Every structure is written in C-alpha cells, then in structure tokens.
Amino acid sequence: MLASCSEDKSVFPTLTQDVCIGWRIDSAITANPAQFNVLERSKYAAIYSYTEEILQQLLESDGVRNAEAFSWQIRVINDKSVISAFVAPGGYIYLYTGILMALDNEAQLAGLLAHQLAHIDCRHITKMLLRHYDLSTFESIAAGLEQAELDSIIHGLVNGSSTLKYSCSNEHEADSKAMEYLFDTGYDPYELINMYRKLLTCSVVAQFFAIHPWDDGRIENLEAAWKNLGARHGEKYTERYLDFKKSLP
C-alpha cells in the first residue's frame, strides 16, 4: 500500500485556502470561453446530472478524507479533439468531451473521476505549488492578488509544466486511492485498468499523459491493488454510457 496523503499542517495551506485558489482558477477558466468552451449547466443539465451522480457515489467512499470540506464541481469542456482531464484544488474536475467520447463504459468514467478525485483529496496540486511558491505567495494567489501567477498555474494544470506536473509517485498514489474508492461502489473496479489501456491506444492523448505521466509499472501495480482488495468485478453500464455519449454536443 502506498503512503497515505499527509502534510505538515504547520506550514501548509488550510482546506479553505485550497477551495479559494480552486475557485479563482475555476472563475478564470469559465470566464475564458475562447480557450475553455465549458458547457452551460442550464443547457446541458442531463450531462452534469449524469457525471455528478457518478462523482457523488465515489465521494461516499470512506477513503475520501475531504468529501465535506471541498466544493466538488464538474466542468465539461466541449472539445472532442482533446482527450484529457485535469483538476484544480478544492474539488474542481474538468473533463473534455474528447475523453468522454474515448471511454467505453460508465465504469471507465467512474475510474477516471476516481483518479481525479484522488489527486484533489491528496492535495497533490497544493503540494506542487508549495514547491514553487512560498506560503505567503500561495495565500496571495488564493486571495486573487497574483493574476499573472494564476494564469501560469492554469496553463500548467491544463498542459503540464516543469512545476505543475504530477510525479510518478503522485500517479501511483492516485491510482491506489481510486481503486479503493471504486471498491466502495457497485462499479467494476477493473475498468480503471481498462480505461488506461484504452487511453494508451488513442492517437491524440499526449496532453493527458503530459499532465499524468505514465510509467510501465502502473498496470502491474493496479492489478496488484485490485487483487489485494478482493479481485471483484461489478457493473459496467455500457449501454447507458453509449446513450450518454449521444447526448454530448
């Protein structure tokens, strides 16, 4: 089992500051439709209801530490040419329609959401930011006083960068936590593994793996985690997911 999420609370931002900086990032993203064509919730209520119901099931896992502390939100970005997903601190998850179209079933989407949820719950981005900024600067960004730095953070979250790129350790930890969350639902946890296998066959998935670096041991580690947790299967909801994909613009 990988080490649990932990931080030195004496020099670490509060959970509220995570929510604040996430809100700043989200506000900037939703205010920039030229780059981020976020689907309107009022117009595409069914899409948000479908994805957020899956997220809610995952948040009910006993393994999620900050289910109540964070402001969990999904944003769907309408760009089928981009097969990627990214997150912001405090509970914000961004899914491109390209990655939603690439997946085969609802259980794979649950796996994708579980992995993104784990990055947020383990506060991986906050830890990355603190390797680049001191706590005072982090607090200024969260307060909205550093727009240039906020823009740089968003670019790194979306595209990957030297300062905002998950480590292989982060990825393995998020995989391990995601598998735990999935075992607390009725979904087939093994579809997390199949999700990665599917993404690895896609020709335009470089952006996803620029953010979420891949190494050859991940499938093997996930297989071991799946077996250690009971090696069970569950529901895939393939037909329901195909109907969902038809609803995407």
Sequence and secondary structure as in RCSB ss.txt:
>XXXX:A:sequence
MLASCSEDKSVFPTLTQDVCIGWRIDSAITANPAQFNVLERSKYAAIYSYTEEILQQLLESDGVRNAEAFSWQIR
VINDKSVISAFVAPGGYIYLYTGILMALDNEAQLAGLLAHQLAHIDCRHITKMLLRHYDLSTFESIAAGLEQAEL
DSIIHGLVNGSSTLKYSCSNEHEADSKAMEYLFDTGYDPYELINMYRKLLTCSVVAQFFAIHPWDDGRIENLEAA
WKNLGARHGEKYTERYLDFKKSLP
>XXXX:A:secstr
        TTSS  HHHHHHHHHHHHHHHHT TTT  B  TTTSHHHHHHHHHHHHHHHTSTT S TTTS  EEE
EE  TT   EEEETTTEEEEEHHHHHH  SHHHHHHHHHHHHHHHHTTHHHHHHHHHS HHHHHHHHTT  HHHH
HHHHHHHHH  SSS   HHHHHHHHHHHHHHHHTSSB TTHHHHHHHHHHH TT HHHHHHS   TTHHHHHHHH
HHHTT    B  HHHHHHHHHH  
